[in-house]
């Protein structure tokens, strides 16, 4: 009985840890239009938004104008909450689950 309960408890803990890492949020803030890829999906928008993805890969965003700013970060279980920003004309930012960087 004790062994069965311990296995069940271990299985629940493993399931909870797995579920916590299943989704990754990519936050984008901008005062201009931009396009890019979140994991394998093409995106395009202006302004700010949040994408939720389930593979935990990475994202790249590129300004489609020569003015304004664009910044992004990874939030959630694997994200480190650091913003990566560009003000360069047609500049890009790259963020990935586990790390963020230029």
BELUR-V874120 format. One line per field, one symbol per residue. ss: DSSP state (@ for helix, = for strand, . for the rest). burial: 1 if it has 9 or more other C-alpha atoms within 8 Angstrom, else 0. Layout:
BEGIN
ss = ???
burial = ???
END
This chain:
BEGIN
ss = .@@@@@@@@@@@@@@@@@@@...=======..======..======..=====....======......======........===.....=====..===.
burial = 000000000000000000001111111111111111111000000111000010010111111110111111111101110001111001111111101100
END
